[in-house]
Amino acid sequence: MALASIQSMVNISGRDKVYVAALPFQAKTEPAHSVTLALHKLHLWDLQHFLVIIKTSLPPSNSQASVFDFQPEDPEDVFALALAALPGRSVPGTLLRRTMKRLPKQRCWFVGSSKGDSLDIALKFNDTWGTDWKMGIHDCRIYANGLVECLTGEKRVLERLRRRTPWLL
């Protein structure tokens, strides 16, 4: 009974922490590997992969964070991704959820606290998210902005981070 009261208070106070991280696109095979490595060195904001990290305040998850993101089913298919950049074109996408033991040390920003049960909110958001990946229209940036808005109420969080991070174009 006491644990339920504590969980209720934590969820009401919204103490689950929400982060956004920007990671380089990664590819293991050539020529995609060389292309993604070169693009990463340019620090171009629009060529980063964005994901949302939720660090819940309840044990036992104090030691792990949940990561949510959206990407093409085959992120190494350079030709399919180029096709998806054309107006009206898309490629199949996939929603990912995994855990990580610690937050990234670079390109990871605290963006706020959750308004409620963050994992439940994220799962419900994913249930409504379409999986056709369209570059710049329905991609990881749009996903991160939408999920953060559902979790914290902040709209267009990536625009705020971009203005606040001048070294990352």
Secondary structure, DSSP 8 states (H G I E B T S, - for coil): -HHHHHHHHHHHHT--EEEEEEEE---SSTTHHHHHHHHHHTT-GGGEEEEEEEE-SSTTGGG-EEEEEEEESSTT-HHHHHHHTSTT--EEEEEEEEEESS--SSSEEEEEE-SS-HHHHHHHHHHH---EEBTTTBSHHHHHHHHHHHHH--S-HHHHHHHH-TT--
